[in-house]
Amino acid sequence: MAPTAAARLSIVPPPGMSAGGAPPPRRGRRHPWGGIPLACCPQSPVGGGARLRGLLLTKATTGGDAGVHVHVKAGGSGSPVGGAPAAAVAPGLTPTGTFQVGLLAGAVAGTAVDVVLFPLDTFKTRVQAAGTAAVARAQLLRGLYAGIAPAVVASAPAAAAFFGTYDALKRVLADTIPDGHGRYAPVAHMLAAAGGDVASSTVRAPFEVVKQRLQAGMHASSGDAIRSVWRTSGFRGFYAGYGSLVLRELPFDALQFPLYEALKSRWAARRAASGHPDGGRLQTWQTSACGSAAGAVSAAVTTPLDVVKTRMMTQAAGTVPYKGVVDGLSRIAREEGVAALTAGLVPRVVWIALGGAIFFGGYEVTKAHLTPKVLRMEQRRREEGRAFKL
């Protein structure tokens, strides 16, 4: 549970009126009444400051047009709430607001990565689909943007589904799990990432099937790929490899996100300990570097699962299908050698390392831009409920 601290009420008389009937102060000066302590106002750290939860006081009236303006300050040092700028002490985003910010930021970041790094993904897919078969280099490098349309269409909703779910679950779980903001924060991050994976994979799977078939050169257009899958397998064909997709994403994100959060926390702590004036807050390039490192490690570890997922999604009609992830892993290792399970490792690591830098950098920038806007919208909606009369 977050520590509590006292807040102070500074009651400022309105223009033309002073405390106890005294003459009004000179223009440009303010004579607040003595602060009245309010004990036990729960706070939680947000961006190095304090966030007051519960009832915040904005304005109180004494009758008529005269008003007594009430300002709430955390520990006597916060900014006024009523009519204050964005830096004022205020409650944080609600779970709904957190979901909205994560959804939009994830959509922007995911689309940026897919558009910029799609050729690396195509090259990786072709290497994995070919396995140990000899493939001409020209064929590997031809049409590297094949399948970009379904990828872009899926990118925004899939990334939005993941990050909207991840941010909302991370917040709820961190508040629910004992010491979820401290020692057991990685547990909250892993569980939140797992929930995000299920949501994202459900949205992405049909687009991924079409995209990878186009990347592997099995069809000439998205329309041909869709008709072929429907004709041979029906609706279930669009979720071929769904289990392998989820099982690939779960360990990937179970590694990536706790590692990403830990790298950010440690780097910020070191900056704060060294006396940086911004209190250790990371810059965009530093956040991107953390995302890149976390993504590279996770990509290398989960490459065998990615190989199986690619094979299941690009199986041609008439071939013996893989019965699942375990069957795929064992068959590939038995028939082609263990080395086949690392096919595409280098382009996958490079792709995700670069993608992590772009994705997390773009995600954090977009999130930082959207958060105050959504917070102001929520504050306006709650404003009337925070006012009371003295």
C-alpha positions as CSV (number, residue, x, y, z in Angstrom):
1,M,0.0,0.0,0.0
2,A,1.3,3.4,-0.9
3,P,2.4,5.7,2.0
4,T,0.1,8.4,3.2
5,A,1.0,12.0,3.7
6,A,-0.8,15.1,5.0
7,A,-2.2,17.6,2.5
8,R,-2.9,21.2,3.3
9,L,-5.9,23.4,2.6
10,S,-4.9,26.9,1.7
11,I,-8.1,29.0,1.7
12,V,-7.7,32.1,-0.4
13,P,-10.3,34.9,0.0
14,P,-11.8,36.1,-3.3
15,P,-11.1,39.5,-4.7
16,G,-12.4,42.3,-2.5
17,M,-12.6,40.2,0.7
18,S,-10.0,39.3,3.3
19,A,-9.9,37.0,6.2
20,G,-11.7,38.1,9.4
21,G,-12.9,41.4,7.8
22,A,-9.4,42.8,7.5
23,P,-8.7,45.3,4.7
24,P,-8.1,43.7,1.3
25,P,-4.5,43.1,0.5
26,R,-2.6,45.1,-2.0
27,R,-3.0,44.1,-5.6
28,G,-0.6,41.4,-6.6
29,R,-0.3,39.9,-3.1
30,R,-2.1,36.9,-1.6
31,H,-2.7,36.4,2.1
32,P,-3.9,32.8,2.5
33,W,-5.5,31.7,5.7
34,G,-3.6,29.3,7.9
35,G,-3.3,25.8,6.4
36,I,-5.7,23.2,7.8
37,P,-4.1,19.7,7.8
38,L,-5.9,16.9,6.1
39,A,-4.5,13.6,7.3
40,C,-4.4,10.3,5.5
41,C,-4.7,11.3,1.9
42,P,-3.5,8.3,-0.1
43,Q,-0.8,9.1,-2.6
44,S,1.1,7.2,-5.2
45,P,4.2,8.3,-7.1
46,V,3.6,9.4,-10.7
47,G,6.5,10.9,-12.7
48,G,8.5,11.8,-9.5
49,G,5.6,13.8,-8.0
50,A,2.6,12.8,-5.9
51,R,-1.0,12.1,-7.0
52,L,-3.8,12.6,-4.6
53,R,-6.6,10.0,-4.8
54,G,-10.1,10.6,-3.5
55,L,-11.9,13.9,-3.2
56,L,-10.1,16.9,-4.5
57,L,-11.4,20.4,-3.6
58,T,-11.8,22.9,-6.4
59,K,-14.0,25.7,-5.2
60,A,-16.4,26.4,-2.3
61,T,-18.9,29.1,-1.9
62,T,-20.1,31.0,1.2
63,G,-23.3,32.3,-0.4
64,G,-24.1,34.9,-3.0
65,D,-21.4,35.7,-5.5
66,A,-18.7,35.7,-2.9
67,G,-16.5,32.6,-3.0
68,V,-13.8,31.1,-1.0
69,H,-11.3,29.3,-3.3
70,V,-9.9,26.1,-1.8
71,H,-6.6,24.7,-3.1
72,V,-5.3,21.3,-2.2
73,K,-1.6,20.8,-1.9
74,A,0.3,17.6,-1.2
75,G,2.5,18.1,1.9
76,G,2.0,21.9,1.5
77,S,4.1,22.0,-1.7
78,G,1.7,21.0,-4.6
79,S,0.2,23.3,-7.1
80,P,-3.4,24.5,-6.8
81,V,-6.0,22.2,-8.3
82,G,-8.8,24.6,-9.2
83,G,-8.0,26.4,-12.4
84,A,-4.4,25.2,-12.2
85,P,-2.1,24.3,-15.1
86,A,-1.5,20.8,-16.2
87,A,1.3,20.3,-13.6
88,A,-1.2,20.6,-10.8
89,V,-1.8,17.8,-8.3
90,A,-4.5,15.7,-9.7
91,P,-5.8,12.1,-9.8
92,G,-4.2,9.8,-12.3
93,L,-6.0,8.2,-15.3
94,T,-8.8,5.9,-14.6
95,P,-8.5,2.3,-16.0
96,T,-10.7,3.4,-18.9
97,G,-8.4,6.3,-19.6
98,T,-5.3,4.1,-19.3
99,F,-6.8,1.7,-21.8
100,Q,-7.6,4.5,-24.3
101,V,-4.1,5.9,-24.1
102,G,-2.5,2.5,-24.4
103,L,-4.7,1.6,-27.3
104,L,-3.9,4.7,-29.4
105,A,-0.2,4.7,-28.5
106,G,0.1,1.0,-29.4
107,A,-1.7,1.5,-32.7
108,V,0.6,4.3,-33.8
109,A,3.8,2.5,-32.7
110,G,2.8,-0.8,-34.2
111,T,2.0,0.7,-37.6
112,A,5.3,2.6,-37.7
113,V,7.3,-0.6,-37.0
114,D,5.5,-2.7,-39.7
115,V,5.9,-0.1,-42.4
116,V,9.6,0.6,-41.7
117,L,10.9,-2.9,-41.0
118,F,8.6,-5.0,-43.1
119,P,11.3,-6.2,-45.6
120,L,13.3,-7.8,-42.7
121,D,10.1,-9.7,-41.6
122,T,9.6,-10.9,-45.2
123,F,13.1,-12.1,-45.5
124,K,12.9,-13.9,-42.1
125,T,9.6,-15.6,-43.1
126,R,11.0,-16.9,-46.4
127,V,14.1,-18.3,-44.7
128,Q,11.9,-20.1,-42.1
129,A,9.3,-21.4,-44.7
130,A,12.1,-22.8,-46.9
131,G,13.8,-24.6,-44.1
132,T,16.8,-26.5,-45.3
133,A,15.7,-26.3,-49.0
134,A,18.1,-24.4,-51.3
135,V,16.5,-21.0,-52.2
136,A,18.0,-18.6,-54.7
137,R,19.1,-15.3,-53.1
138,A,17.2,-13.4,-55.8
139,Q,14.0,-15.2,-54.7
140,L,14.6,-14.3,-51.1
141,L,15.1,-10.6,-51.9
142,R,12.4,-10.2,-54.5
143,G,9.2,-8.3,-53.5
144,L,10.1,-7.7,-49.9
145,Y,7.0,-5.7,-49.4
146,A,4.7,-8.5,-50.5
147,G,2.0,-8.8,-47.8
148,I,2.4,-5.3,-46.5
149,A,-1.4,-4.5,-46.9
150,P,-2.7,-7.1,-44.5
151,A,0.2,-6.4,-42.1
152,V,-0.7,-2.7,-42.0
153,V,-4.4,-3.3,-41.7
154,A,-3.7,-5.7,-38.7
155,S,-1.0,-3.6,-37.1
156,A,-3.0,-0.9,-35.5
157,P,-5.9,-3.0,-34.1
158,A,-3.5,-5.8,-32.9
159,A,-1.0,-3.4,-31.2
160,A,-3.9,-1.4,-29.8
161,A,-5.5,-4.6,-28.4
162,F,-2.2,-5.6,-26.8
163,F,-1.2,-2.3,-25.2
164,G,-4.7,-1.3,-24.2
165,T,-5.0,-4.6,-22.4
166,Y,-1.4,-4.6,-21.1
167,D,-1.6,-1.1,-19.6
168,A,-5.0,-1.7,-18.0
169,L,-4.1,-5.1,-16.6
170,K,-0.6,-3.9,-15.4
171,R,-2.3,-1.1,-13.4
172,V,-5.0,-3.4,-11.9
173,L,-2.6,-6.2,-11.1
174,A,0.1,-3.9,-9.6
175,D,-2.6,-2.5,-7.2
176,T,-3.9,-6.0,-6.4
177,I,-0.8,-8.1,-6.0
178,P,1.0,-7.5,-2.6
179,D,4.0,-5.2,-3.3
180,G,2.9,-5.2,-6.9
181,H,4.7,-1.8,-7.4
182,G,7.9,-3.1,-5.9
183,R,9.3,-6.6,-5.4
184,Y,6.6,-8.4,-7.4
185,A,6.2,-5.8,-10.2
186,P,7.7,-8.3,-12.7
187,V,4.9,-10.7,-11.9
188,A,2.3,-8.0,-12.7
189,H,4.1,-7.2,-15.9
190,M,4.2,-10.8,-17.1
191,L,0.6,-11.5,-16.3
192,A,-0.5,-8.3,-18.0
193,A,1.6,-9.2,-21.1
194,A,0.0,-12.6,-21.2
195,G,-3.5,-11.0,-21.3
196,G,-2.3,-8.6,-24.0
197,D,-1.0,-11.5,-26.0
198,V,-4.3,-13.3,-26.1
199,A,-6.1,-10.2,-27.1
200,S,-3.6,-9.2,-29.8
201,S,-3.2,-12.7,-31.2
202,T,-7.0,-13.1,-31.6
203,V,-7.0,-9.9,-33.7
204,R,-3.8,-10.6,-35.6
205,A,-4.0,-14.3,-36.6
206,P,-6.2,-14.1,-39.7
207,F,-4.1,-11.2,-41.1
208,E,-0.9,-13.1,-40.2
209,V,-2.0,-16.1,-42.2
210,V,-2.7,-14.0,-45.3
211,K,0.5,-12.0,-44.8
212,Q,2.8,-14.9,-44.4
213,R,1.3,-16.7,-47.4
214,L,2.0,-13.7,-49.5
215,Q,5.5,-13.3,-48.1
216,A,6.2,-17.0,-48.9
217,G,5.1,-16.4,-52.5
218,M,2.2,-18.8,-52.3
219,H,-0.3,-16.2,-53.8
220,A,-0.3,-13.2,-56.0
221,S,-2.6,-11.0,-54.0
222,S,-4.5,-10.8,-50.7
223,G,-7.7,-11.7,-52.4
224,D,-6.2,-14.9,-53.8
225,A,-4.8,-15.9,-50.4
226,I,-8.2,-15.3,-48.7
227,R,-10.1,-17.3,-51.3
228,S,-7.6,-20.1,-51.2
229,V,-7.7,-20.4,-47.4
230,W,-11.5,-20.2,-47.3
231,R,-11.9,-22.8,-50.1
232,T,-9.5,-25.3,-48.5
233,S,-10.0,-24.9,-44.8
234,G,-13.0,-22.6,-44.2
235,F,-13.0,-20.1,-41.3
236,R,-10.7,-22.3,-39.2
237,G,-8.0,-21.8,-41.9
238,F,-7.6,-18.2,-40.9
239,Y,-6.6,-19.3,-37.4
240,A,-4.1,-22.0,-38.5
241,G,-1.2,-21.6,-36.2
242,Y,-3.2,-19.5,-33.7
243,G,-2.0,-21.7,-30.8
244,S,1.6,-21.5,-31.9
245,L,1.2,-17.7,-32.3
246,V,0.0,-17.4,-28.7
247,L,2.6,-19.8,-27.4
248,R,5.3,-17.8,-29.2
249,E,4.1,-14.5,-27.9
250,L,3.6,-15.6,-24.3
251,P,7.2,-16.5,-23.6
252,F,8.4,-13.6,-25.8
253,D,6.5,-11.0,-23.9
254,A,7.0,-12.7,-20.6
255,L,10.7,-12.0,-21.2
256,Q,10.5,-8.8,-23.1
257,F,8.2,-6.6,-20.9
258,P,9.6,-7.4,-17.5
259,L,13.1,-6.9,-18.9
260,Y,12.1,-3.7,-20.6
261,E,10.5,-2.4,-17.4
262,A,13.5,-3.5,-15.3
263,L,16.0,-1.8,-17.7
264,K,14.1,1.4,-17.6
265,S,13.8,1.4,-13.8
266,R,17.5,0.6,-13.2
267,W,18.7,3.2,-15.7
268,A,16.4,5.8,-14.2
269,A,17.5,5.0,-10.7
270,R,21.2,5.3,-11.7
271,R,20.5,8.7,-13.3
272,A,18.6,9.9,-10.2
273,A,21.4,8.7,-8.0
274,S,24.0,10.6,-10.0
275,G,22.1,13.8,-9.5
276,H,20.4,14.4,-12.9
277,P,18.2,17.6,-12.7
278,D,15.2,15.8,-14.2
279,G,15.2,13.3,-11.3
280,G,16.3,10.4,-13.5
281,R,13.6,10.5,-16.0
282,L,14.7,8.7,-19.2
283,Q,14.9,10.4,-22.5
284,T,13.2,9.0,-25.6
285,W,16.4,7.5,-27.0
286,Q,17.1,5.8,-23.7
287,T,13.6,4.3,-23.6
288,S,14.1,3.1,-27.1
289,A,17.4,1.5,-26.2
290,C,15.8,-0.4,-23.4
291,G,13.1,-1.7,-25.7
292,S,15.7,-2.7,-28.3
293,A,17.8,-4.7,-25.9
294,A,14.7,-6.4,-24.4
295,G,13.4,-7.3,-27.8
296,A,16.7,-8.7,-29.1
297,V,17.1,-11.1,-26.1
298,S,13.5,-12.2,-26.3
299,A,13.7,-12.8,-30.1
300,A,16.7,-15.0,-29.9
301,V,15.2,-17.2,-27.2
302,T,11.8,-17.7,-28.9
303,T,13.0,-18.2,-32.5
304,P,12.2,-22.0,-32.6
305,L,8.6,-21.2,-31.7
306,D,8.5,-18.6,-34.5
307,V,9.8,-21.2,-37.0
308,V,7.0,-23.5,-36.1
309,K,4.4,-20.7,-36.3
310,T,5.6,-19.8,-39.8
311,R,5.5,-23.4,-41.0
312,M,2.0,-23.9,-39.7
313,M,0.7,-20.8,-41.4
314,T,2.3,-21.5,-44.7
315,Q,1.6,-25.2,-45.1
316,A,0.4,-26.0,-48.6
317,A,-2.6,-28.1,-49.3
318,G,-1.7,-31.8,-49.6
319,T,1.2,-31.7,-47.2
320,V,1.1,-33.5,-43.8
321,P,0.0,-30.8,-41.4
322,Y,1.7,-30.2,-38.1
323,K,-0.5,-31.4,-35.2
324,G,0.6,-28.6,-32.9
325,V,3.6,-26.8,-31.5
326,V,5.2,-29.8,-29.9
327,D,4.7,-31.9,-33.0
328,G,6.2,-29.1,-35.2
329,L,9.3,-28.8,-33.0
330,S,9.9,-32.5,-32.9
331,R,9.3,-33.1,-36.6
332,I,11.5,-30.2,-37.8
333,A,14.3,-31.3,-35.5
334,R,14.0,-34.9,-36.6
335,E,13.6,-34.4,-40.3
336,E,15.8,-31.3,-40.9
337,G,18.1,-31.2,-37.8
338,V,18.0,-29.0,-34.8
339,A,19.7,-26.1,-36.7
340,A,16.5,-25.7,-38.7
341,L,14.8,-24.5,-35.6
342,T,17.1,-21.4,-35.6
343,A,16.3,-20.5,-39.2
344,G,15.9,-16.8,-39.6
345,L,17.4,-16.1,-36.2
346,V,19.7,-13.2,-37.3
347,P,17.1,-11.3,-39.4
348,R,14.5,-11.9,-36.6
349,V,16.8,-10.5,-33.9
350,V,17.8,-7.5,-36.0
351,W,14.2,-6.9,-37.0
352,I,12.9,-7.0,-33.4
353,A,15.9,-5.1,-32.0
354,L,15.3,-2.3,-34.4
355,G,11.6,-2.7,-34.1
356,G,11.8,-2.5,-30.3
357,A,13.7,0.8,-30.5
358,I,11.1,2.3,-32.9
359,F,8.1,0.7,-31.2
360,F,8.9,1.6,-27.6
361,G,10.2,5.0,-28.5
362,G,7.1,5.8,-30.5
363,Y,4.9,4.2,-27.9
364,E,6.3,6.3,-25.0
365,V,6.3,9.5,-27.0
366,T,2.7,9.0,-28.2
367,K,1.7,8.0,-24.7
368,A,3.3,11.1,-23.1
369,H,1.5,13.3,-25.7
370,L,-1.9,11.7,-25.1
371,T,-1.9,11.2,-21.3
372,P,-2.3,14.9,-20.3
373,K,-5.0,15.3,-22.9
374,V,-7.0,12.3,-21.7
375,L,-6.4,13.3,-18.1
376,R,-7.8,16.8,-18.7
377,M,-10.9,15.3,-20.3
378,E,-11.4,13.0,-17.3
379,Q,-10.9,15.9,-14.9
380,R,-13.5,18.0,-16.6
381,R,-16.0,15.1,-16.4
382,R,-15.4,14.8,-12.7
383,E,-15.1,18.4,-11.8
384,E,-18.7,18.9,-10.5
385,G,-18.4,15.9,-8.3
386,R,-15.3,17.4,-6.6
387,A,-16.9,20.7,-5.5
388,F,-18.6,21.3,-2.2
389,K,-19.7,24.2,0.0
390,L,-18.1,25.5,3.2
